[in-house]
């Protein structure tokens, strides 16, 4: 396919492949064949004179040139979509893409979205969940909600909500727990943060118990395992109020450990948009309530 000028179809194919990390998945999104996406990407690369993807053991990965181009293309396509919406609906709408750690999405954000839609009808939210490791360049994220200490490079971080952690388990397991040492009877379910259980035992003034339970990359899945009686999870109770209120989940000890907080981050490399500021102010306000 010889290309003498850039076309929107080539950019759409590149955008979909960059987000999906797969020509096959991009083809499904665009309702075309995998071969068509492959040909469009090759045509774009030929026109640019630069490779945009290389293959790895895990699939497609963007080259340095691809990483540079991806957010620009995503923003341009979003701007086109917004312009079309304004003409079609007569309403100015702005797309805002937010990456959010799954635990916060389910435990807090989802139940407040109706209020956001009511107050900001001109902002169309696009939420992408992640395991606390967002990729702003490849995911074309405007903002990210993350858990940690807020000390990330190249981003502005706004503290949204404290989230101290404590053991959570089923009522039947809680009946066997009188002292922190009793936790040795059960698997201690772990996140990727190996330091959390030892930190909690220190906060409880007790000798640490080795955590030998299953390991998870998100607290929401870890707590689901705890609900099935697979062990005791160490997680922020503020994210599991529904399960605690209905009695399916129990907090057997009062001690909590401050292992981090939820933060809203924005890349410093570009200017802040009005929609980003409105979402940030709204989120901090709701969390403060």
NURO-202684 format. One record per residue (C-alpha): residue number from 1; residue in three letters; x, y, z. Coordinates in pm, whole numbers, padded with zeros to 5 digits. Each point is the difference from the previous one (the first is absolute). Layout:
<sites>
<site NUM; "ALA"; <X; Y; Z>>
...
</sites>
This chain:
<sites>
<site 1; "UNK"; <00000; 00000; 00000>>
<site 2; "UNK"; <00175; 00316; -00122>>
<site 3; "UNK"; <-00094; 00309; 00199>>
<site 4; "UNK"; <00059; 00351; -00131>>
<site 5; "UNK"; <-00183; 00175; 00286>>
<site 6; "UNK"; <-00116; -00095; 00347>>
<site 7; "UNK"; <-00353; -00132; 00043>>
<site 8; "UNK"; <-00233; -00021; 00298>>
<site 9; "UNK"; <-00037; -00377; -00041>>
<site 10; "UNK"; <00374; -00052; 00044>>
<site 11; "UNK"; <-00002; 00207; 00317>>
<site 12; "UNK"; <-00305; -00186; 00134>>
<site 13; "UNK"; <00174; -00332; -00062>>
<site 14; "UNK"; <00314; 00121; 00177>>
<site 15; "UNK"; <-00197; 00136; 00297>>
<site 16; "UNK"; <-00195; -00325; 00045>>
<site 17; "UNK"; <00313; -00217; -00031>>
<site 18; "UNK"; <00191; 00220; 00246>>
<site 19; "UNK"; <-00276; -00027; 00261>>
<site 20; "UNK"; <-00074; -00369; -00053>>
<site 21; "UNK"; <00360; -00116; -00045>>
<site 22; "UNK"; <-00123; -00235; -00272>>
<site 23; "UNK"; <-00093; 00026; -00367>>
<site 24; "UNK"; <-00263; -00269; 00054>>
<site 25; "UNK"; <-00173; 00188; 00284>>
<site 26; "UNK"; <00028; 00328; -00191>>
<site 27; "UNK"; <-00171; -00167; -00298>>
<site 28; "UNK"; <-00288; -00112; 00225>>
<site 29; "UNK"; <-00040; 00354; 00133>>
<site 30; "UNK"; <-00004; 00149; -00351>>
<site 31; "UNK"; <-00211; -00280; -00155>>
<site 32; "UNK"; <00261; -00078; -00266>>
<site 33; "UNK"; <00235; -00290; -00060>>
<site 34; "UNK"; <00333; -00047; 00174>>
<site 35; "UNK"; <00168; 00017; -00340>>
<site 36; "UNK"; <-00159; 00339; -00067>>
<site 37; "UNK"; <00137; 00143; 00326>>
<site 38; "UNK"; <00344; -00146; -00073>>
<site 39; "UNK"; <00001; 00156; -00348>>
<site 40; "UNK"; <-00109; 00338; 00136>>
<site 41; "UNK"; <00273; 00000; 00264>>
<site 42; "UNK"; <00263; -00095; -00260>>
<site 43; "UNK"; <-00125; 00279; -00226>>
<site 44; "UNK"; <00022; 00254; 00284>>
<site 45; "UNK"; <00350; -00119; 00091>>
<site 46; "UNK"; <00107; 00028; -00365>>
<site 47; "UNK"; <-00143; 00352; -00024>>
<site 48; "UNK"; <00179; 00105; 00320>>
<site 49; "UNK"; <00318; -00189; -00081>>
<site 50; "UNK"; <00003; -00127; 00360>>
<site 51; "UNK"; <-00103; -00329; 00167>>
<site 52; "UNK"; <-00285; 00046; 00248>>
<site 53; "UNK"; <-00021; -00351; 00149>>
<site 54; "UNK"; <00230; -00290; 00077>>
<site 55; "UNK"; <-00100; -00350; 00106>>
<site 56; "UNK"; <00085; -00138; 00345>>
<site 57; "UNK"; <-00074; -00327; 00178>>
<site 58; "UNK"; <-00313; 00170; 00140>>
<site 59; "UNK"; <-00123; 00137; -00331>>
<site 60; "UNK"; <00033; 00344; -00157>>
<site 61; "UNK"; <00194; 00283; 00163>>
<site 62; "UNK"; <00036; 00359; -00114>>
<site 63; "UNK"; <00338; 00122; -00118>>
<site 64; "UNK"; <00133; 00334; 00125>>
<site 65; "UNK"; <-00157; 00163; -00306>>
<site 66; "UNK"; <-00329; -00178; 00072>>
<site 67; "UNK"; <00003; 00116; 00363>>
<site 68; "UNK"; <00056; 00355; -00120>>
<site 69; "UNK"; <-00283; -00014; -00254>>
<site 70; "UNK"; <-00266; -00191; 00197>>
<site 71; "UNK"; <-00124; 00277; 00237>>
<site 72; "UNK"; <-00005; 00257; -00281>>
<site 73; "UNK"; <-00213; -00224; -00222>>
<site 74; "UNK"; <-00232; -00093; 00287>>
<site 75; "UNK"; <-00055; 00365; 00092>>
<site 76; "UNK"; <-00059; 00095; -00364>>
<site 77; "UNK"; <-00257; -00276; -00053>>
<site 78; "UNK"; <-00172; 00095; 00326>>
<site 79; "UNK"; <-00015; 00363; -00113>>
<site 80; "UNK"; <-00156; -00106; -00332>>
<site 81; "UNK"; <-00258; -00212; 00184>>
<site 82; "UNK"; <-00084; 00289; 00232>>
<site 83; "UNK"; <-00040; 00235; -00297>>
<site 84; "UNK"; <-00234; -00241; -00173>>
<site 85; "UNK"; <-00203; -00037; 00321>>
<site 86; "UNK"; <-00034; 00376; 00030>>
<site 87; "UNK"; <-00133; 00028; -00353>>
<site 88; "UNK"; <-00229; -00301; 00037>>
<site 89; "UNK"; <-00140; 00075; 00345>>
<site 90; "UNK"; <00044; 00373; 00024>>
<site 91; "UNK"; <00167; -00059; 00339>>
<site 92; "UNK"; <00365; 00064; 00077>>
<site 93; "UNK"; <00141; -00324; 00145>>
<site 94; "UNK"; <00355; -00076; 00111>>
<site 95; "UNK"; <00153; -00348; 00027>>
<site 96; "UNK"; <00199; -00068; 00317>>
<site 97; "UNK"; <00197; -00326; 00024>>
<site 98; "UNK"; <00079; -00109; 00356>>
<site 99; "UNK"; <00205; -00302; 00101>>
<site 100; "UNK"; <-00104; -00133; 00340>>
<site 101; "UNK"; <00118; -00279; 00225>>
<site 102; "UNK"; <-00278; -00263; 00008>>
<site 103; "UNK"; <-00053; 00002; 00377>>
<site 104; "UNK"; <-00074; 00373; 00004>>
<site 105; "UNK"; <-00220; -00026; -00309>>
<site 106; "UNK"; <-00227; -00264; 00157>>
<site 107; "UNK"; <00030; 00106; 00364>>
<site 108; "UNK"; <-00061; 00373; -00043>>
<site 109; "UNK"; <-00014; 00155; -00345>>
<site 110; "UNK"; <-00283; -00198; -00159>>
<site 111; "UNK"; <-00262; 00096; 00257>>
<site 112; "UNK"; <00077; 00370; -00045>>
<site 113; "UNK"; <-00009; 00010; -00380>>
<site 114; "UNK"; <-00372; 00093; -00020>>
<site 115; "UNK"; <00083; 00319; 00191>>
<site 116; "UNK"; <00285; 00079; -00240>>
<site 117; "UNK"; <-00222; -00051; -00306>>
<site 118; "UNK"; <-00267; 00224; 00150>>
<site 119; "UNK"; <00241; 00281; 00085>>
<site 120; "UNK"; <00224; -00022; -00308>>
<site 121; "UNK"; <-00213; -00112; -00295>>
<site 122; "UNK"; <00252; 00154; -00243>>
<site 123; "UNK"; <00274; -00246; 00108>>
<site 124; "UNK"; <-00003; -00354; -00136>>
<site 125; "UNK"; <00204; -00227; 00226>>
<site 126; "UNK"; <00202; -00291; -00139>>
<site 127; "UNK"; <00120; -00221; 00288>>
<site 128; "UNK"; <00283; -00252; -00042>>
<site 129; "UNK"; <00084; -00224; 00296>>
<site 130; "UNK"; <00356; -00102; 00075>>
<site 131; "UNK"; <00204; -00178; 00268>>
<site 132; "UNK"; <00150; 00324; 00132>>
<site 133; "UNK"; <00250; 00023; -00287>>
<site 134; "UNK"; <-00162; 00233; -00256>>
<site 135; "UNK"; <00168; 00067; -00334>>
<site 136; "UNK"; <-00102; 00357; -00090>>
<site 137; "UNK"; <00175; -00007; -00338>>
<site 138; "UNK"; <-00137; -00326; -00136>>
<site 139; "UNK"; <-00340; 00027; 00172>>
<site 140; "UNK"; <-00040; 00368; -00095>>
<site 141; "UNK"; <-00099; 00087; 00356>>
<site 142; "UNK"; <-00091; 00352; 00105>>
<site 143; "UNK"; <-00002; -00086; 00372>>
<site 144; "UNK"; <00080; -00303; 00218>>
<site 145; "UNK"; <-00127; -00103; 00344>>
<site 146; "UNK"; <00276; -00195; 00175>>
<site 147; "UNK"; <00085; -00143; 00341>>
<site 148; "UNK"; <00332; 00079; 00164>>
<site 149; "UNK"; <00202; 00279; 00157>>
<site 150; "UNK"; <-00054; 00255; -00277>>
<site 151; "UNK"; <00372; 00018; -00082>>
<site 152; "UNK"; <-00016; -00071; -00374>>
<site 153; "UNK"; <00219; 00176; -00251>>
<site 154; "UNK"; <-00131; 00229; -00275>>
<site 155; "UNK"; <-00352; 00028; 00142>>
<site 156; "UNK"; <-00198; 00236; 00219>>
<site 157; "UNK"; <-00154; -00204; 00284>>
<site 158; "UNK"; <-00309; 00111; 00195>>
<site 159; "UNK"; <-00080; -00197; 00316>>
<site 160; "UNK"; <-00358; -00128; -00028>>
<site 161; "UNK"; <-00060; -00238; 00290>>
<site 162; "UNK"; <00190; -00169; 00281>>
<site 163; "UNK"; <-00040; -00378; -00002>>
<site 164; "UNK"; <00145; -00163; 00313>>
<site 165; "UNK"; <00007; -00381; -00016>>
<site 166; "UNK"; <-00114; -00264; 00247>>
<site 167; "UNK"; <-00071; -00376; -00012>>
<site 168; "UNK"; <-00338; -00092; -00154>>
<site 169; "UNK"; <-00157; -00347; -00001>>
<site 170; "UNK"; <-00323; -00199; 00026>>
<site 171; "UNK"; <-00188; -00012; 00333>>
<site 172; "UNK"; <00087; -00369; 00047>>
<site 173; "UNK"; <00372; 00073; -00027>>
<site 174; "UNK"; <-00033; 00308; 00222>>
<site 175; "UNK"; <-00138; -00219; 00280>>
<site 176; "UNK"; <00340; -00173; 00020>>
<site 177; "UNK"; <00195; 00325; 00031>>
<site 178; "UNK"; <00049; 00147; 00347>>
<site 179; "UNK"; <00357; 00127; -00034>>
<site 180; "UNK"; <00217; 00089; -00302>>
<site 181; "UNK"; <00203; -00317; 00061>>
<site 182; "UNK"; <-00313; -00204; -00082>>
<site 183; "UNK"; <00041; 00108; -00362>>
<site 184; "UNK"; <00264; -00272; -00030>>
<site 185; "UNK"; <-00288; -00249; -00025>>
<site 186; "UNK"; <-00111; 00138; -00335>>
<site 187; "UNK"; <00150; 00089; -00339>>
<site 188; "UNK"; <00081; 00370; -00008>>
<site 189; "UNK"; <-00104; 00118; -00346>>
<site 190; "UNK"; <00251; 00239; -00150>>
<site 191; "UNK"; <00021; 00278; -00254>>
<site 192; "UNK"; <00313; 00079; -00204>>
<site 193; "UNK"; <00101; 00229; 00291>>
<site 194; "UNK"; <00198; -00247; 00212>>
<site 195; "UNK"; <00060; 00256; 00275>>
<site 196; "UNK"; <-00368; 00046; 00094>>
<site 197; "UNK"; <-00053; -00299; 00233>>
<site 198; "UNK"; <00321; 00061; 00201>>
<site 199; "UNK"; <-00098; 00368; 00029>>
<site 200; "UNK"; <-00343; -00094; 00135>>
<site 201; "UNK"; <00145; -00233; 00265>>
<site 202; "UNK"; <00227; 00284; 00114>>
<site 203; "UNK"; <-00300; 00234; 00020>>
<site 204; "UNK"; <-00183; -00264; 00207>>
<site 205; "UNK"; <00300; -00035; 00234>>
<site 206; "UNK"; <00037; -00370; -00079>>
<site 207; "UNK"; <00264; -00236; -00131>>
<site 208; "UNK"; <-00043; -00044; -00376>>
<site 209; "UNK"; <-00144; -00318; -00146>>
<site 210; "UNK"; <00136; -00118; -00333>>
<site 211; "UNK"; <-00245; 00068; -00284>>
<site 212; "UNK"; <-00029; -00323; -00197>>
<site 213; "UNK"; <-00335; 00051; -00169>>
<site 214; "UNK"; <-00071; 00061; -00368>>
<site 215; "UNK"; <00129; 00322; -00156>>
<site 216; "UNK"; <-00220; 00241; -00199>>
<site 217; "UNK"; <00063; 00312; -00209>>
<site 218; "UNK"; <-00317; 00173; 00119>>
<site 219; "UNK"; <-00174; 00023; 00338>>
<site 220; "UNK"; <-00345; -00050; -00153>>
<site 221; "UNK"; <00091; -00352; -00114>>
<site 222; "UNK"; <00184; -00073; 00325>>
<site 223; "UNK"; <-00310; 00087; 00203>>
<site 224; "UNK"; <-00216; -00216; -00227>>
<site 225; "UNK"; <00228; -00291; 00094>>
<site 226; "UNK"; <-00043; 00091; 00368>>
<site 227; "UNK"; <-00379; -00001; -00044>>
<site 228; "UNK"; <00030; -00357; -00127>>
<site 229; "UNK"; <00179; -00097; 00321>>
<site 230; "UNK"; <00344; -00032; -00162>>
<site 231; "UNK"; <00172; 00195; 00278>>
<site 232; "UNK"; <00037; 00348; 00147>>
<site 233; "UNK"; <00048; 00302; -00225>>
<site 234; "UNK"; <00184; 00319; 00094>>
<site 235; "UNK"; <-00196; 00276; -00171>>
<site 236; "UNK"; <-00152; 00346; 00054>>
<site 237; "UNK"; <-00345; -00042; 00161>>
<site 238; "UNK"; <-00110; 00332; -00153>>
<site 239; "UNK"; <-00012; -00176; -00338>>
<site 240; "UNK"; <-00216; -00290; 00127>>
<site 241; "UNK"; <-00275; 00171; 00199>>
<site 242; "UNK"; <-00275; -00196; -00177>>
<site 243; "UNK"; <00146; -00337; 00099>>
<site 244; "UNK"; <00067; 00121; 00355>>
<site 245; "UNK"; <-00348; 00151; 00040>>
<site 246; "UNK"; <-00178; -00316; -00114>>
<site 247; "UNK"; <00212; -00219; 00230>>
<site 248; "UNK"; <00170; -00211; -00266>>
<site 249; "UNK"; <00332; 00155; 00097>>
<site 250; "UNK"; <00133; 00068; 00351>>
<site 251; "UNK"; <00281; 00217; 00136>>
<site 252; "UNK"; <00132; -00212; 00291>>
<site 253; "UNK"; <00257; 00253; 00133>>
<site 254; "UNK"; <-00008; 00375; 00060>>
<site 255; "UNK"; <00363; 00056; -00102>>
<site 256; "UNK"; <00058; 00156; -00342>>
<site 257; "UNK"; <00312; 00087; -00194>>
<site 258; "UNK"; <00044; 00301; -00228>>
<site 259; "UNK"; <00164; -00164; -00303>>
<site 260; "UNK"; <-00096; 00270; -00248>>
<site 261; "UNK"; <-00286; 00206; -00136>>
<site 262; "UNK"; <-00196; 00043; -00322>>
<site 263; "UNK"; <00132; 00280; -00221>>
<site 264; "UNK"; <-00117; 00164; -00320>>
<site 265; "UNK"; <00295; 00055; -00233>>
<site 266; "UNK"; <00042; 00207; -00315>>
<site 267; "UNK"; <00301; 00010; -00236>>
<site 268; "UNK"; <00199; 00320; 00042>>
<site 269; "UNK"; <00106; -00002; -00365>>
<site 270; "UNK"; <-00318; 00169; -00120>>
<site 271; "UNK"; <-00235; 00276; 00112>>
<site 272; "UNK"; <-00297; -00085; 00219>>
<site 273; "UNK"; <-00339; 00003; -00174>>
<site 274; "UNK"; <-00315; 00139; 00158>>
<site 275; "UNK"; <-00162; -00346; 00008>>
<site 276; "UNK"; <00297; -00139; 00192>>
<site 277; "UNK"; <-00025; 00274; 00261>>
<site 278; "UNK"; <-00376; -00052; 00036>>
<site 279; "UNK"; <00043; -00375; 00049>>
<site 280; "UNK"; <00283; 00052; 00250>>
<site 281; "UNK"; <-00196; 00252; 00208>>
<site 282; "UNK"; <-00311; -00219; -00008>>
<site 283; "UNK"; <00188; -00315; 00103>>
<site 284; "UNK"; <00176; 00167; 00294>>
<site 285; "UNK"; <-00331; 00150; 00111>>
<site 286; "UNK"; <-00184; -00335; -00007>>
<site 287; "UNK"; <00284; -00181; 00173>>
<site 288; "UNK"; <00001; 00264; 00272>>
<site 289; "UNK"; <-00366; -00066; 00070>>
</sites>
